[in-house]
Amino acid sequence: MKEVASLRYGVIFKKAFSVPEIFKAFVYDFLGIEMDIDRVETEKSFSPQMGKVDTRFDLFAEDKKNRVIVDIQHIRYPDHYHRFLYYHCAAMMEMIADSKNYEPAAKVFTLVVLTSGDRHKKDIGITSFDPVDLKGIPYGEIPHKIICICPKYVNGETPEPYREWMLAIEDSLDGTVDESAYRHPVIRRVFDLIEKDLITPKEYAVMKDEYSFRQVMDEEYGKGLEKGIEKGRRETAANFLKTGILTEEQAAQASGLSLEEIRKIRTSC
């Protein structure tokens, strides 16, 4: 058994999946695409921004050779289906800006990892943008997809290679993993990177702040007050900024707010 930091925390998830080798293996096993990349961007945003709402992509990689863009998002919000649809469309709009017509210059895929579960309690959910006929047969015109991955609901019918990745993510949530249960060498590499003894003081600080923010969000969500969730995130971020516990970047990462929003909050403190 190995003691690890939970992949429930965004800072830990990004620590592991921002490694190109791991990102590429995860993408290949879920999409069947071999990406030719040498870096993965975190907290990616477009400048100028697409639309009136700023978007930040947790993990973003563009393979210009094979014209593929993959974004991996890791969080659970009450509106996550609509939120990541917007993010996905923003990425497509960014590509269209450089295209001769309305066909994006690259295939765009969004993988959403919901470590805290989802109200539908399904292991995999796929949003395909390709039209289908009345028999459900796709046209094969539009390749873009959003795939929601819920490790909490992995089961005996979840196909490989999805299953091993999902089991590994879920296994990490209690802080211990049984390495011998996994054959995939890259999954073992993930466990090595998130080993508890290798977590830095800064990463521990962000983990604790993420935990605090989630408590606020869960409490407000339980009351059914979506406006309260946003208010709670902003108020907690303001408190951390006032006390100097977090930098602007750390507050943005822990709260899920954009860096621009955090800077506005600091100005008003």
N, C-alpha and C positions, 0 to 999 in steps of 0.2 A: 504493500500500500504506500502511496505517496501523498503527502500533504500539499495541497495546492490552494491558490486563491481562486475564488469562485468566478466562473465566466459570466455570472449574473451582472457583475460590475462592468460598466462600459470601459473604464480605464484598463481593466484586465483583458477584456475581449479585444480591445484595440492593440494592446501590447502583443498579443499572440497573432492576430489575423492581419496586422499591418506588415508582417514579415512576408515578402513576396512568395517564398516557397510555400508557405501555409495558405496564403490567399489563393494562389494558383491551384493547389490541390483541392481546396474546398470548392472552388468554382468548377473545376473539371468534374468532380464527383456529383455535383448538383445540376450542372448544365451540359456536361459533355464537351466543354470548350477548353482548348489548350491556349492559355493566354501568354503572349510574349510581352512581359513587363519586367522592369527592374526596380520599380518602386510602387508603393501604395500610399496614397495621400490620406491623411486623417483631417476631419473637420473641413472638408473641401467645400468651397463656395465659388459661385461664378461672379465675375466682374466684367461688365455690369450684370446685376442680378436679373433673373428671369421673373417677370411678373412683379406684383407689389409686395410679396411676402418673401423675405430672405430665407434661403434654404442652406442647410449645412449637411453634408454627407459624411457619415461616420467613417466609412472606409471606401475609397473611390480609386478605381484603376482604369486606365484607358490603354487599350492595345491598338495603336495606330496602324500597325502592319496588317492586322486581321480585322480592323474596324469594329472593335467590340468594346463596349463600356459596361463595367459591372460595379454596382454600388451595393455594399453590405450595410444594412442598418441594424442596430441592436438596441431596442428599448421597447417598452410597452406603454402606450398612451390610450386613453379612452377612444380617441379618434384615429388609431394607427392605420386602419384601412384607407381612410381618406387622406391622411397625412402623407403616407408613402406613395399613394397614387399621385399626389401633387408633386412630390419630389421626383418621381419617375418621369412625369410629364415635363418638369422643368429641365431635366437632363436631355430629353428628346428635343425640346425647344432650343436648347443651347446648340445642339448639333445642326438643327435646321437652319440656324442663322448663317452657317457656312456652306450650306448645300445649295445646289442650283435650282432645286425644286422643293416640294414638301416632303420628300423622302429623306430622313436623317442620314447623315454620312456614316453612321455606325449603328450596329445593333445595340440596344440598351436593355440591360437586365438589372433588376433590383431584387436582392435577397434580403428578406426581413427575418431576423432571428428573434423570436419571442420567448426568451428564457423564463418569463414569469407566467407563461400560459396565455390562454385566450378564451373568451366566452363560448366559442364554438367547439372547443375541445377536439380539434382535428390535428393530425400530425403534419400534414402538408396541404397548403391551399395555393392554387395557381390562378393568377389573373392573366389571361391571354388576350392580346389585342387583335388577334387574327380573326376575321369574319368566318363564320361557319354557315353551311347550308341547313336546310330544314332537317336533314338527317344527322346533323352534328359534325359533318366532315369539313375540316378547315380548308380555306382557300390556299394557304401557303404564301400569302402576300406580306404579312406583317409579323416579324419574328419577336418583337419586344414582349417581355414577360415580367411579371412580379411574382415571386415565390415566397410565401409565408411559411416559415419553418418553426414548428412548435415542439421542441425536444421533450417537453413534459408529457406529450401524448404519443410518443414513439411506441410501437407495438409490433407484434409478430408479423403483421401484414405490411409493415413499412419496408419498402424494398431497399436492398443494398444498392449502391454504397451509402445512401442517405442514412440508413439505420445506425451504422457505426459512429458516424459523426454526431448524430443526435444523442445517442447513448453517452458518448464522451462528454458532450456539453452538459447534459443532465447529471451525469456522474460527478462533475466538478462542483456542483452547486452546494454540496454539503461540506466541501473542503478536503475531501479525500477521494482518491481514485485508485482503482486496481489496474495497474498498467498491464498486467498479464492478460487481461480480458480483451486487449486491443491488438490487432495485427497490423493495422495501417501505420507505417513508420512516421508519417507526418503528424498523425494524431499523438503519437508518443513525443514528438518534437514539441507539440503544444503543451503537453504536461510538463516537459522540462522547462519551458519558458515561464510557466506560471507557478513553478514550484514555490512554496511559501517562503522558503529561506532566501529567495532571489527577489522578493518584492521590496521595492525601495520605500523609505519613509514618506516620500512625496506621493507615491502610489497608494500607500496606506491611508494617507490624509484624504485623498480624493475618494477612496472607497468609503470612508466614514461619512463624508459629505454626501455622496450618492445615496447612502443608506438613509440619512436624515431627510433628504429630499423625497425619497420614495415613501417614507412614513407620512410626510405631509400630503403627498399626492394620493396615497391609498386611503388616508383618512377622509380627505375631501371627496374622493371618488365614491367612497362608501356612502356618503351622504347624497350622492347624485348631483353634486354642485360642480359642474365643469368650469364655471367661472371662478369658483373657489380654488380649483386646482391651479389655474394660471396665477391667481392672486397669491396663493401660498408659495409658489415657486419664486415669484418676484420678491415677496417679503423676506423669504429665507435667504435668497441671494443678496438682498440689500443688507441683511444683518451680518452675513459673512464678509461683505465688502467693507462695511463700517468698522468692523473689528480688525480688519487686515489679516484674517485667517487665510483667505484665499486670494490668489491673483485673479485678474479678470478672466484669463484663459481657464483657470481651474474652476471658477464659478460657472462659466459657460458650459464646461464639460459636465460638471456635476448636476446642473439644473436642467440641461436640455435647451436652455435659451441661447440665442445667437450672441456672438461677441458684441455685435452692435447694440443689442438689447441690454446686455450687461453694462456697456459703457453709458447708455442712457440712464440706467438705474444708478450708477455711480455718480453721475452728474447731479442727479436729483437728491442724493443722500445728504 
